[in-house]
């Protein structure tokens, strides 16, 4: 059985960090030849794979991914060998010694020979399963909140601390006449310019106060067609509980009467 290669890594990023051996790397590392055959790997790369795969050296790199990703992985590899262009970061599901599979991020770099011809690839990969699951939970939570907002009769516009619009519900589109994608690139002053504001709580409407406390009143604003619209407007700062800091403002509007 061949030994796992632990010679110096001919990679400037590695050498500049003072790393002498691929086994010193804090991530899984391997190299493949032009045909996708693994010819170098470190201990971390070997340890994260199923024992029935045996020694990684001599295996095809697409042997590591789940079955339904093998063909696309193989095709992508040979396409890179033809162009010599470093491929983008990708994510693959890989089998683990426990018998399941986890999600790994792959950072890849083409190896060129003395003539500048692609002769293989370096691959650094690390487990991002928990991070991917967290992102998926956040995505579902965001979709859930957006669905709730879209079911509301009131118009909802959410801005960041600088006043740039980050979220708009369907009622806000209808009220302002702006497309949601247009509004997301605007400041709230441009998306819904306010002509007059009569506070119901005695607090004037300005950006600093919006970041500090709730405000409520009746505002006259212009829609996309430059028509005047009167609305009941209430605002509330959005607080990041973990950081105890304001991260934005939610604006809720309800029509008083139609366009003048």
N, C-alpha and C positions, 0 to 999 in steps of 0.2 A: 504494500500500500504506500503510495507516495506521501511524503511529508508535506504539511502545509507550508507554503512559501512565506518567509518572514524577512526577506531582503529589504534593502532600502527602497522606498517608494519614489519613483522618478516623477514627482508631482510638485511643482513650485510651492503650492499652498501648504503642502505637508512639510516640505523641507524648511520653509520659512518659520514654521512653528516649532522647530527644533525636535521633530519626531523622527526617530531613527528607524523604526520598524513598523510595519503595518499592524502588528499586534499591539502597538502602543496607542493606536487610534481609539478614541472613545466611541466609535461607531463601527458598524459592519462594513467591511471593505472587500471588494474582489475585482479581478481583472479578467477579461475575456479576450480570446484571439479574434481574428476577422470572421471566423465561422460561429462565434458565439459560445465557444468552449471555454469554460472557466479554467484558467491556468495559474491563478494566484488568489489566495483569500486569507483573511485573518481568522483568529479563533472565534471572535464574536460572530462573524458571518457563519462559521460552521455550527456554532452552538444553537442558533435560532432555527435550524431546520430539523425536519423529522429524521429520526435515527435511521429509518428504512432507506433514506436516500443515500446513506453512507457518506463517503468522502465526497466533498463538493468538487474537488479537482477532477477535471475530465467530464463533468456534467455540462449540459447545455444550460445557459442561463434561464431559458424559459421553462426548464424543468422545475424551477422554484415557485412559479406562480400557479394559481388554481387553473383547472383544466380549460375553462371557457375563455381564459385570457391568453393561453399559450400561442394561438395562431396570430393574434394581433401583436403580441410581444415579439414573435419571430419576424413578422413582416416589418415591424418598425425598426428592429435591429438592423436588418440587411439594407433597409432604406438609408439608414444613417451611414453604414459602411460605404455606400455608393457616393453620398454627398460629402462626407467628412465634416458636416456641420453638427456641432454639439446639440443634442436633443434637449427639449425643455424638461423641467422637473415633472415627474409623473408619479402617480400613486397606484400601487398594485396590492391585491390581496394575496398573501403568501401563507402556505401551510406552516404549522409550528410543531414542535415535538409533542405537544399535548394532543395533537390530532385535529385541532381546529385550524382556523386561519385568522390572520390579523392584517391590518392595513399598514403598509410601509411606504414611506416617501423615498423615491429614487432620484439621486443627483448623479448625472452621468457626464463623462468627459471622454471625447474620442482620443485614442492613442495614435499618433502619426509616426511613420517610420522616417528614415533619413531623407527620403525623397518627398516627404509630405503626403504620403499615401496612407489612408486609414488602415491600421493594422490590428485594431482591437478597441476595447473600451474599458475605462475605469468606472466603477460603480460604488457609490457610498449610499447606504440605505439605513433608515432607522424607523422604529415603530412609532406610528402616530395614531394608533387605534383610538386611544382615549380622547385625543384632541379631535379626531374626526367625529366621534360620538357626541362630544360636547358641542361641536359646530352644528351637528344635525339636530340636537335638542334645541339649540338656540334658533335654528331656522324654523323648526316646527312651532316654537313659542311665538316667534315673530309673525308667522303666517296666521296663527290663532288670533293674536291681537289685531292683525290687519283685517281679518274676517269680521271680528267684533266691531271694529271701527267702521267698516264698510256697511254694516247693518244699521248704523245709527242714522237718524234723520238730521242730526246736527253736523255741520261741516267741521272737520278736524284737520288742523295744520300743525305739524310739529317742526320746530326749528332747533338748531344747535345753539351753543352759547354766543356765536357770532351773528346769529340771525338768519343763517342759510336754511332753507326749507329742506327737511330730510324725509318727511312723510306727509302724505295727503290722502284723505279718504275720498270715496266716490262723491259724497255730498259736497265736499269742498270743490271738486272739479265742476260740479253743476252750478254751484253758487258763484264761483269766480269766472267761469268760462274758459279757464286754462286747462290744458292737458296735463295730466299728472307728471309726465316726463319733462315737460317744460318748467313746471313749478319747482321741481327738485333741483334745478340749476340756478334758482333765483334767491335773492334775499326776500324776506317777507315784506319789506317796504316796497319792493318792485312788484311782487306777486299780488299784493293786495294793499295798494297805497291808501292810507287813511287820510281823509280830508278833515273830518271833525270827530271829536270824541267827547262824550259827556259821561263822566264817571258816576257810577251809582254808589261807590264806596268812598268818594272824596279823594281818591288816589289818581294822580295824572298818569297818562300812559307814556312811559319811556322805557328804553331797553334795559337800563340799569335796574329799575324797579321790577320789571318783569322777571329778572333773574333772582330777585330776592323774595317776592311775595305774590300772592294771588291778586288779580285785578279783575274788575267787572264794570261794564258800562254799555252804552249804546254808541256805535261808531258808524260813520258814513264813509264808505270806501268805494273805490272804482273797480269795476270788473274788467275783463280783458277788452271789452268793446267800449271802455271808457264811460260806461253808464254808472250813475251813482246808486249805491245799494246801502240801505240802513240795516244794521244787524245788532242783535244782542251779542256782545263779545265778552268772553271770560277767559282769563289766562291763568296758568299755574306753572311754576318752575318744576322741572323734572330733576329729582335728586337721586344720585348714585348712592345707595345706602351703604355700600361697602367702603366708599371713599369719602362719604359725607360731603359731596360737592355737587354743584348744579351742573348738569350736562345738557340742558336744553329747556325749551318752553313749549307747552302744549296750548294751542289756541282753539277754542270752541266757539262757533258762531251759529246763530239761529236767525233766520230772516225776519225782519220786522215788517217790511213791505217790499214790493217788487221794484224793478228798475224804474227810475224816473224818466 
